[in-house]
Amino acid sequence: MDAPMRRRTPLPFVDEHTILVEADAGEVWWALAEALDCAFSRPEAVRYAKLVGCADHTASGPRPPVDDSTTFPGFRTATAIPSRQLTLQGRHRFSSYTWTFHLDTAGPDHTRLRAETHAAFPGPAGRLYRLLILNTGLHTTLTRRLLNDVRLRAERPWREPAA
């Protein structure tokens, strides 16, 4: 997709998931970028993005993500405020959506990472897709798995170089 997607009306709220990470926001920011790259660089993610007709189905742009130039299969970066907020947006035949990650300070070397989803599912096919993705718990499972991956990456102990 050549131009950034813009939407005049806000998308309906879907859900929010939160995890507490024992690391500062800078470490969580890098861990989030790594986790997204890992999750969306898999061949099945690219195939799925193509199958449902995502506007963006290849990974490109700098890492960590920056505004309007970084994409993951199914997503384009709408807002990237390092160590504070990352908003990804996307669309395909069955849905338009945003996935916003908020990094909130929760004490010394602790960050609360929140993943907030908004989406619209137009038409009968969209309603069916919503049932398949939301009502089965698939979206919740995948979001929680991603947040946990970010936590593990951010909290991993630094390894000394081999002597």
Backbone as JSON Lines, residues from 0, in Angstrom:
{"i":0,"aa":"M","n":[0.85,-1.18,0.0],"ca":[0.0,0.0,0.0],"c":[0.89,1.23,0.0]}
{"i":1,"aa":"D","n":[0.63,2.18,-0.86],"ca":[1.5,3.34,-1.01],"c":[1.23,4.42,0.01]}
{"i":2,"aa":"A","n":[-0.01,4.74,0.25],"ca":[-0.35,5.84,1.17],"c":[-0.75,5.28,2.52]}
{"i":3,"aa":"P","n":[-0.46,6.03,3.6],"ca":[-0.9,5.56,4.91],"c":[-2.42,5.52,4.98]}
{"i":4,"aa":"M","n":[-2.93,4.58,5.75],"ca":[-4.37,4.47,5.92],"c":[-4.84,5.52,6.91]}
{"i":5,"aa":"R","n":[-5.89,6.19,6.6],"ca":[-6.48,7.18,7.51],"c":[-7.95,6.83,7.68]}
{"i":6,"aa":"R","n":[-8.45,6.99,8.86],"ca":[-9.84,6.68,9.14],"c":[-10.43,7.89,9.86]}
{"i":7,"aa":"R","n":[-11.59,8.32,9.43],"ca":[-12.21,9.52,10.01],"c":[-12.9,9.25,11.33]}
{"i":8,"aa":"T","n":[-13.47,8.08,11.5],"ca":[-14.15,7.77,12.75],"c":[-13.35,6.7,13.5]}
{"i":9,"aa":"P","n":[-13.37,6.77,14.82],"ca":[-12.61,5.77,15.58],"c":[-13.21,4.38,15.42]}
{"i":10,"aa":"L","n":[-12.34,3.4,15.46],"ca":[-12.79,2.02,15.4],"c":[-13.33,1.6,16.77]}
{"i":11,"aa":"P","n":[-14.29,0.68,16.8],"ca":[-14.84,0.21,18.07],"c":[-13.79,-0.52,18.9]}
{"i":12,"aa":"F","n":[-13.86,-0.32,20.22],"ca":[-12.97,-1.0,21.16],"c":[-13.26,-2.49,21.16]}
{"i":13,"aa":"V","n":[-12.21,-3.32,21.15],"ca":[-12.35,-4.77,21.23],"c":[-11.92,-5.28,22.59]}
{"i":14,"aa":"D","n":[-10.65,-5.01,22.96],"ca":[-10.16,-5.47,24.26],"c":[-8.82,-4.83,24.6]}
{"i":15,"aa":"E","n":[-8.37,-5.1,25.83],"ca":[-7.06,-4.64,26.28],"c":[-6.47,-5.73,27.17]}
{"i":16,"aa":"H","n":[-5.18,-5.99,26.97],"ca":[-4.45,-6.97,27.78],"c":[-3.22,-6.27,28.34]}
{"i":17,"aa":"T","n":[-2.87,-6.62,29.58],"ca":[-1.77,-5.95,30.28],"c":[-0.83,-6.97,30.9]}
{"i":18,"aa":"I","n":[0.45,-6.62,30.91],"ca":[1.45,-7.44,31.59],"c":[2.46,-6.51,32.25]}
{"i":19,"aa":"L","n":[2.94,-6.89,33.42],"ca":[3.97,-6.13,34.12],"c":[5.32,-6.73,33.78]}
{"i":20,"aa":"V","n":[6.24,-5.88,33.34],"ca":[7.57,-6.33,32.92],"c":[8.6,-5.73,33.86]}
{"i":21,"aa":"E","n":[9.49,-6.57,34.35],"ca":[10.56,-6.12,35.24],"c":[11.74,-5.63,34.41]}
{"i":22,"aa":"A","n":[11.54,-4.5,33.77],"ca":[12.57,-3.87,32.93],"c":[12.12,-2.45,32.66]}
{"i":23,"aa":"D","n":[13.08,-1.58,32.31],"ca":[12.69,-0.2,32.0],"c":[12.05,-0.15,30.62]}
{"i":24,"aa":"A","n":[11.4,0.97,30.34],"ca":[10.63,1.12,29.11],"c":[11.5,0.99,27.86]}
{"i":25,"aa":"G","n":[12.75,1.42,27.92],"ca":[13.65,1.29,26.77],"c":[13.9,-0.17,26.42]}
{"i":26,"aa":"E","n":[14.13,-0.99,27.44],"ca":[14.34,-2.42,27.2],"c":[13.07,-3.08,26.68]}
{"i":27,"aa":"V","n":[11.91,-2.67,27.21],"ca":[10.64,-3.23,26.77],"c":[10.37,-2.82,25.32]}
{"i":28,"aa":"W","n":[10.71,-1.59,24.96],"ca":[10.53,-1.11,23.58],"c":[11.29,-2.01,22.59]}
{"i":29,"aa":"W","n":[12.56,-2.28,22.89],"ca":[13.36,-3.14,22.0],"c":[12.82,-4.57,21.99]}
{"i":30,"aa":"A","n":[12.41,-5.06,23.16],"ca":[11.85,-6.41,23.23],"c":[10.56,-6.51,22.43]}
{"i":31,"aa":"L","n":[9.74,-5.46,22.45],"ca":[8.5,-5.44,21.67],"c":[8.83,-5.51,20.18]}
{"i":32,"aa":"A","n":[9.8,-4.73,19.73],"ca":[10.19,-4.76,18.32],"c":[10.69,-6.15,17.92]}
{"i":33,"aa":"E","n":[11.5,-6.78,18.77],"ca":[12.0,-8.13,18.49],"c":[10.86,-9.14,18.44]}
{"i":34,"aa":"A","n":[9.95,-9.06,19.4],"ca":[8.84,-10.02,19.46],"c":[7.93,-9.88,18.25]}
{"i":35,"aa":"L","n":[7.65,-8.65,17.84],"ca":[6.82,-8.44,16.64],"c":[7.52,-8.99,15.4]}
{"i":36,"aa":"D","n":[8.81,-8.7,15.27],"ca":[9.56,-9.23,14.13],"c":[9.51,-10.75,14.1]}
{"i":37,"aa":"C","n":[9.73,-11.37,15.26],"ca":[9.72,-12.83,15.33],"c":[8.34,-13.39,14.99]}
{"i":38,"aa":"A","n":[7.29,-12.8,15.56],"ca":[5.93,-13.3,15.34],"c":[5.48,-13.14,13.89]}
{"i":39,"aa":"F","n":[5.85,-12.03,13.26],"ca":[5.33,-11.74,11.93],"c":[6.31,-12.06,10.8]}
{"i":40,"aa":"S","n":[7.5,-12.55,11.13],"ca":[8.43,-12.93,10.07],"c":[8.25,-14.39,9.66]}
{"i":41,"aa":"R","n":[7.42,-15.1,10.39],"ca":[7.18,-16.5,10.06],"c":[6.43,-16.62,8.73]}
{"i":42,"aa":"P","n":[6.76,-17.63,7.95],"ca":[6.09,-17.79,6.65],"c":[4.57,-17.9,6.78]}
{"i":43,"aa":"E","n":[4.08,-18.53,7.84],"ca":[2.63,-18.65,7.99],"c":[1.96,-17.3,8.21]}
{"i":44,"aa":"A","n":[2.65,-16.34,8.83],"ca":[2.09,-15.0,9.01],"c":[1.96,-14.3,7.67]}
{"i":45,"aa":"V","n":[2.95,-14.45,6.83],"ca":[2.91,-13.84,5.49],"c":[1.8,-14.49,4.66]}
{"i":46,"aa":"R","n":[1.71,-15.82,4.7],"ca":[0.65,-16.51,3.96],"c":[-0.73,-16.07,4.42]}
{"i":47,"aa":"Y","n":[-0.92,-15.97,5.75],"ca":[-2.21,-15.55,6.28],"c":[-2.56,-14.13,5.82]}
{"i":48,"aa":"A","n":[-1.58,-13.22,5.89],"ca":[-1.82,-11.84,5.46],"c":[-2.24,-11.79,3.99]}
{"i":49,"aa":"K","n":[-1.63,-12.6,3.16],"ca":[-2.01,-12.65,1.75],"c":[-3.39,-13.28,1.57]}
{"i":50,"aa":"L","n":[-3.65,-14.35,2.32],"ca":[-4.92,-15.07,2.2],"c":[-6.12,-14.17,2.49]}
{"i":51,"aa":"V","n":[-6.04,-13.36,3.55],"ca":[-7.18,-12.51,3.91],"c":[-7.16,-11.17,3.17]}
{"i":52,"aa":"G","n":[-6.12,-10.93,2.37],"ca":[-6.07,-9.72,1.56],"c":[-5.59,-8.49,2.3]}
{"i":53,"aa":"C","n":[-4.62,-8.67,3.19],"ca":[-4.08,-7.52,3.91],"c":[-3.42,-6.54,2.95]}
{"i":54,"aa":"A","n":[-3.58,-5.27,3.26],"ca":[-2.96,-4.23,2.45],"c":[-1.44,-4.34,2.52]}
{"i":55,"aa":"D","n":[-0.9,-4.71,3.68],"ca":[0.54,-4.87,3.87],"c":[0.79,-6.34,4.17]}
{"i":56,"aa":"H","n":[1.56,-7.02,3.33],"ca":[1.81,-8.43,3.59],"c":[3.29,-8.8,3.58]}
{"i":57,"aa":"T","n":[4.15,-7.79,3.62],"ca":[5.58,-8.05,3.76],"c":[6.14,-7.18,4.88]}
{"i":58,"aa":"A","n":[7.22,-7.64,5.47],"ca":[7.91,-6.86,6.5],"c":[8.89,-5.92,5.81]}
{"i":59,"aa":"S","n":[8.91,-4.66,6.24],"ca":[9.86,-3.71,5.67],"c":[10.02,-2.54,6.63]}
{"i":60,"aa":"G","n":[11.03,-1.75,6.36],"ca":[11.25,-0.55,7.16],"c":[12.22,-0.78,8.3]}
{"i":61,"aa":"P","n":[12.59,0.3,8.96],"ca":[13.59,0.22,10.03],"c":[13.07,-0.49,11.27]}
{"i":62,"aa":"R","n":[14.01,-0.98,12.06],"ca":[13.69,-1.57,13.36],"c":[14.55,-0.88,14.4]}
{"i":63,"aa":"P","n":[14.01,-0.47,15.52],"ca":[12.6,-0.58,15.9],"c":[11.72,0.27,14.99]}
{"i":64,"aa":"P","n":[10.42,0.03,15.04],"ca":[9.49,0.71,14.12],"c":[9.51,2.24,14.25]}
{"i":65,"aa":"V","n":[9.26,2.89,13.12],"ca":[9.09,4.34,13.09],"c":[7.8,4.66,12.34]}
{"i":66,"aa":"D","n":[7.25,5.86,12.58],"ca":[5.98,6.27,11.97],"c":[5.95,6.07,10.46]}
{"i":67,"aa":"D","n":[4.84,5.51,9.99],"ca":[4.5,5.42,8.57],"c":[5.56,4.78,7.66]}
{"i":68,"aa":"S","n":[6.55,4.09,8.22],"ca":[7.53,3.5,7.32],"c":[7.84,2.05,7.66]}
{"i":69,"aa":"T","n":[7.34,1.56,8.75],"ca":[7.63,0.19,9.14],"c":[6.37,-0.65,8.98]}
{"i":70,"aa":"T","n":[6.54,-1.8,8.34],"ca":[5.4,-2.69,8.21],"c":[5.77,-4.1,8.68]}
{"i":71,"aa":"F","n":[4.75,-4.79,9.13],"ca":[4.79,-6.2,9.44],"c":[3.64,-6.79,8.61]}
{"i":72,"aa":"P","n":[3.67,-8.07,8.27],"ca":[2.54,-8.63,7.53],"c":[1.22,-8.35,8.26]}
{"i":73,"aa":"G","n":[0.33,-7.63,7.58],"ca":[-0.96,-7.28,8.15],"c":[-1.01,-5.95,8.86]}
{"i":74,"aa":"F","n":[0.13,-5.29,9.04],"ca":[0.18,-4.06,9.83],"c":[1.13,-3.03,9.23]}
{"i":75,"aa":"R","n":[0.77,-1.76,9.44],"ca":[1.64,-0.62,9.13],"c":[1.75,0.19,10.42]}
{"i":76,"aa":"T","n":[2.93,0.72,10.67],"ca":[3.13,1.53,11.87],"c":[2.46,2.89,11.67]}
{"i":77,"aa":"A","n":[1.51,3.21,12.54],"ca":[0.83,4.5,12.49],"c":[1.52,5.5,13.41]}
{"i":78,"aa":"T","n":[1.89,5.04,14.6],"ca":[2.55,5.9,15.59],"c":[3.65,5.11,16.28]}
{"i":79,"aa":"A","n":[4.83,5.7,16.34],"ca":[5.94,5.09,17.07],"c":[6.59,6.16,17.93]}
{"i":80,"aa":"I","n":[6.33,6.11,19.22],"ca":[6.95,7.01,20.18],"c":[7.83,6.12,21.05]}
{"i":81,"aa":"P","n":[9.14,6.09,20.77],"ca":[10.02,5.15,21.46],"c":[9.84,5.16,22.97]}
{"i":82,"aa":"S","n":[9.76,3.95,23.51],"ca":[9.62,3.7,24.94],"c":[8.29,4.17,25.52]}
{"i":83,"aa":"R","n":[7.33,4.57,24.66],"ca":[6.04,5.03,25.17],"c":[4.84,4.4,24.47]}
{"i":84,"aa":"Q","n":[4.82,4.4,23.13],"ca":[3.63,3.91,22.42],"c":[3.98,3.47,21.0]}
{"i":85,"aa":"L","n":[3.37,2.36,20.62],"ca":[3.46,1.87,19.25],"c":[2.05,1.51,18.8]}
{"i":86,"aa":"T","n":[1.6,2.16,17.73],"ca":[0.29,1.85,17.18],"c":[0.47,1.28,15.79]}
{"i":87,"aa":"L","n":[-0.06,0.07,15.62],"ca":[-0.06,-0.6,14.33],"c":[-1.48,-0.58,13.8]}
{"i":88,"aa":"Q","n":[-1.63,-0.4,12.52],"ca":[-2.97,-0.43,11.91],"c":[-2.93,-1.29,10.67]}
{"i":89,"aa":"G","n":[-4.1,-1.79,10.32],"ca":[-4.17,-2.62,9.14],"c":[-5.6,-2.79,8.67]}
{"i":90,"aa":"R","n":[-5.73,-3.45,7.55],"ca":[-7.05,-3.76,7.03],"c":[-6.93,-4.93,6.07]}
{"i":91,"aa":"H","n":[-8.03,-5.63,5.92],"ca":[-8.13,-6.69,4.93],"c":[-9.59,-6.85,4.57]}
{"i":92,"aa":"R","n":[-9.93,-7.88,3.83],"ca":[-11.3,-8.04,3.34],"c":[-12.36,-8.09,4.43]}
{"i":93,"aa":"F","n":[-11.98,-8.5,5.65],"ca":[-12.97,-8.75,6.69],"c":[-12.91,-7.77,7.85]}
{"i":94,"aa":"S","n":[-11.89,-6.92,7.9],"ca":[-11.72,-6.07,9.08],"c":[-10.78,-4.91,8.82]}
{"i":95,"aa":"S","n":[-10.99,-3.84,9.59],"ca":[-10.02,-2.74,9.74],"c":[-9.7,-2.69,11.22]}
{"i":96,"aa":"Y","n":[-8.42,-2.46,11.58],"ca":[-8.05,-2.63,12.98],"c":[-6.83,-1.79,13.36]}
{"i":97,"aa":"T","n":[-6.73,-1.54,14.65],"ca":[-5.51,-0.96,15.23],"c":[-5.14,-1.8,16.44]}
{"i":98,"aa":"W","n":[-3.84,-1.86,16.68],"ca":[-3.3,-2.58,17.82],"c":[-2.3,-1.62,18.44]}
{"i":99,"aa":"T","n":[-2.61,-1.07,19.61],"ca":[-1.77,-0.07,20.24],"c":[-1.12,-0.65,21.48]}
{"i":100,"aa":"F","n":[0.19,-0.49,21.56],"ca":[0.98,-0.93,22.71],"c":[1.39,0.3,23.49]}
{"i":101,"aa":"H","n":[0.98,0.36,24.75],"ca":[1.34,1.46,25.64],"c":[2.37,0.95,26.63]}
{"i":102,"aa":"L","n":[3.45,1.69,26.82],"ca":[4.47,1.35,27.79],"c":[4.41,2.39,28.9]}
{"i":103,"aa":"D","n":[3.92,1.99,30.07],"ca":[3.73,2.9,31.19],"c":[4.7,2.55,32.32]}
{"i":104,"aa":"T","n":[5.37,3.56,32.86],"ca":[6.27,3.33,33.98],"c":[5.46,2.85,35.18]}
{"i":105,"aa":"A","n":[5.95,1.78,35.81],"ca":[5.24,1.19,36.96],"c":[6.2,1.03,38.13]}
{"i":106,"aa":"G","n":[7.11,1.98,38.3],"ca":[8.1,1.93,39.37],"c":[9.49,1.78,38.77]}
{"i":107,"aa":"P","n":[10.5,1.79,39.64],"ca":[11.87,1.66,39.15],"c":[12.06,0.33,38.41]}
{"i":108,"aa":"D","n":[12.54,0.42,37.18],"ca":[12.81,-0.76,36.35],"c":[11.61,-1.68,36.2]}
{"i":109,"aa":"H","n":[10.42,-1.11,36.17],"ca":[9.19,-1.87,35.91],"c":[8.35,-1.09,34.9]}
{"i":110,"aa":"T","n":[7.81,-1.8,33.93],"ca":[6.99,-1.19,32.9],"c":[5.71,-2.0,32.74]}
{"i":111,"aa":"R","n":[4.6,-1.29,32.69],"ca":[3.32,-1.94,32.4],"c":[3.12,-1.83,30.89]}
{"i":112,"aa":"L","n":[3.02,-2.99,30.24],"ca":[2.81,-3.04,28.79],"c":[1.36,-3.4,28.54]}
{"i":113,"aa":"R","n":[0.66,-2.51,27.84],"ca":[-0.76,-2.72,27.53],"c":[-0.93,-2.85,26.03]}
{"i":114,"aa":"A","n":[-1.7,-3.84,25.61],"ca":[-2.03,-4.03,24.2],"c":[-3.52,-3.78,24.05]}
{"i":115,"aa":"E","n":[-3.86,-2.73,23.32],"ca":[-5.26,-2.32,23.14],"c":[-5.67,-2.53,21.68]}
{"i":116,"aa":"T","n":[-6.78,-3.2,21.48],"ca":[-7.25,-3.51,20.13],"c":[-8.56,-2.79,19.84]}
{"i":117,"aa":"H","n":[-8.63,-2.19,18.67],"ca":[-9.87,-1.61,18.13],"c":[-10.06,-2.21,16.75]}
{"i":118,"aa":"A","n":[-11.3,-2.53,16.39],"ca":[-11.53,-3.12,15.07],"c":[-12.99,-2.97,14.65]}
{"i":119,"aa":"A","n":[-13.17,-2.95,13.35],"ca":[-14.51,-2.99,12.74],"c":[-14.54,-4.21,11.84]}
{"i":120,"aa":"F","n":[-15.7,-4.88,11.82],"ca":[-15.88,-6.09,11.03],"c":[-17.13,-5.91,10.17]}
{"i":121,"aa":"P","n":[-17.01,-5.22,9.04],"ca":[-18.19,-4.89,8.23],"c":[-18.77,-6.09,7.48]}
{"i":122,"aa":"G","n":[-20.07,-6.07,7.34],"ca":[-20.78,-7.04,6.51],"c":[-20.85,-8.43,7.12]}
{"i":123,"aa":"P","n":[-21.58,-9.32,6.45],"ca":[-21.74,-10.69,6.94],"c":[-20.41,-11.44,7.06]}
{"i":124,"aa":"A","n":[-19.52,-11.26,6.09],"ca":[-18.22,-11.94,6.15],"c":[-17.4,-11.41,7.33]}
{"i":125,"aa":"G","n":[-17.49,-10.11,7.59],"ca":[-16.8,-9.52,8.74],"c":[-17.33,-10.06,10.05]}
{"i":126,"aa":"R","n":[-18.65,-10.2,10.15],"ca":[-19.25,-10.75,11.38],"c":[-18.8,-12.19,11.6]}
{"i":127,"aa":"L","n":[-18.72,-12.97,10.55],"ca":[-18.24,-14.35,10.67],"c":[-16.77,-14.37,11.1]}
{"i":128,"aa":"Y","n":[-15.98,-13.51,10.49],"ca":[-14.55,-13.42,10.85],"c":[-14.4,-13.04,12.32]}
{"i":129,"aa":"R","n":[-15.21,-12.09,12.77],"ca":[-15.18,-11.69,14.19],"c":[-15.46,-12.89,15.09]}
{"i":130,"aa":"L","n":[-16.46,-13.68,14.73],"ca":[-16.76,-14.89,15.51],"c":[-15.56,-15.82,15.56]}
{"i":131,"aa":"L","n":[-14.93,-16.03,14.42],"ca":[-13.79,-16.95,14.36],"c":[-12.58,-16.45,15.13]}
{"i":132,"aa":"I","n":[-12.32,-15.16,15.09],"ca":[-11.12,-14.61,15.71],"c":[-11.34,-14.26,17.19]}
{"i":133,"aa":"L","n":[-12.46,-13.62,17.49],"ca":[-12.69,-13.16,18.87],"c":[-13.4,-14.19,19.74]}
{"i":134,"aa":"N","n":[-14.49,-14.74,19.25],"ca":[-15.29,-15.63,20.09],"c":[-14.6,-16.95,20.4]}
{"i":135,"aa":"T","n":[-13.65,-17.37,19.57],"ca":[-12.92,-18.61,19.85],"c":[-11.78,-18.39,20.85]}
{"i":136,"aa":"G","n":[-11.47,-17.12,21.13],"ca":[-10.36,-16.81,22.03],"c":[-9.02,-16.74,21.34]}
{"i":137,"aa":"L","n":[-8.99,-16.89,20.01],"ca":[-7.74,-16.87,19.28],"c":[-7.0,-15.55,19.44]}
{"i":138,"aa":"H","n":[-7.7,-14.45,19.29],"ca":[-7.07,-13.13,19.43],"c":[-6.47,-12.97,20.83]}
{"i":139,"aa":"T","n":[-7.21,-13.34,21.86],"ca":[-6.73,-13.23,23.24],"c":[-5.49,-14.09,23.44]}
{"i":140,"aa":"T","n":[-5.53,-15.32,22.97],"ca":[-4.39,-16.22,23.12],"c":[-3.15,-15.67,22.45]}
{"i":141,"aa":"L","n":[-3.29,-15.19,21.21],"ca":[-2.13,-14.67,20.48],"c":[-1.59,-13.38,21.1]}
{"i":142,"aa":"T","n":[-2.5,-12.52,21.57],"ca":[-2.05,-11.27,22.2],"c":[-1.31,-11.57,23.5]}
{"i":143,"aa":"R","n":[-1.86,-12.43,24.32],"ca":[-1.18,-12.79,25.58],"c":[0.16,-13.47,25.32]}
{"i":144,"aa":"R","n":[0.22,-14.31,24.3],"ca":[1.48,-14.97,23.95],"c":[2.53,-13.94,23.54]}
{"i":145,"aa":"L","n":[2.11,-12.94,22.74],"ca":[3.04,-11.89,22.33],"c":[3.53,-11.09,23.54]}
{"i":146,"aa":"L","n":[2.61,-10.7,24.42],"ca":[3.0,-9.92,25.6],"c":[3.97,-10.71,26.48]}
{"i":147,"aa":"N","n":[3.72,-11.99,26.64],"ca":[4.61,-12.82,27.44],"c":[5.98,-12.93,26.78]}
{"i":148,"aa":"D","n":[6.01,-13.04,25.46],"ca":[7.27,-13.09,24.74],"c":[8.05,-11.79,24.96]}
{"i":149,"aa":"V","n":[7.37,-10.65,24.91],"ca":[8.02,-9.36,25.18],"c":[8.61,-9.36,26.59]}
{"i":150,"aa":"R","n":[7.82,-9.8,27.57],"ca":[8.3,-9.84,28.96],"c":[9.55,-10.7,29.08]}
{"i":151,"aa":"L","n":[9.53,-11.9,28.51],"ca":[10.69,-12.8,28.6],"c":[11.91,-12.19,27.94]}
{"i":152,"aa":"R","n":[11.73,-11.55,26.79],"ca":[12.86,-10.93,26.09],"c":[13.43,-9.75,26.89]}
{"i":153,"aa":"A","n":[12.55,-8.94,27.47],"ca":[13.01,-7.76,28.21],"c":[13.66,-8.14,29.54]}
{"i":154,"aa":"E","n":[13.2,-9.22,30.14],"ca":[13.72,-9.62,31.46],"c":[14.9,-10.58,31.37]}
{"i":155,"aa":"R","n":[15.25,-11.05,30.19],"ca":[16.35,-12.02,30.1],"c":[17.63,-11.39,30.64]}
{"i":156,"aa":"P","n":[18.38,-12.2,31.38],"ca":[19.62,-11.66,31.93],"c":[20.63,-11.4,30.82]}
{"i":157,"aa":"W","n":[21.39,-10.35,31.0],"ca":[22.44,-10.04,30.03],"c":[23.52,-11.09,30.15]}
{"i":158,"aa":"R","n":[23.95,-11.58,29.02],"ca":[24.98,-12.61,29.03],"c":[26.35,-11.96,28.81]}
{"i":159,"aa":"E","n":[27.32,-12.42,29.59],"ca":[28.7,-11.96,29.4],"c":[29.24,-12.58,28.12]}
{"i":160,"aa":"P","n":[30.06,-11.84,27.39],"ca":[30.66,-12.43,26.19],"c":[31.54,-13.63,26.56]}
{"i":161,"aa":"A","n":[31.54,-14.62,25.7],"ca":[32.37,-15.82,25.95],"c":[33.84,-15.44,25.92]}
{"i":162,"aa":"A","n":[34.61,-16.02,26.84],"ca":[36.05,-15.69,26.93],"c":[36.86,-16.54,25.98]}
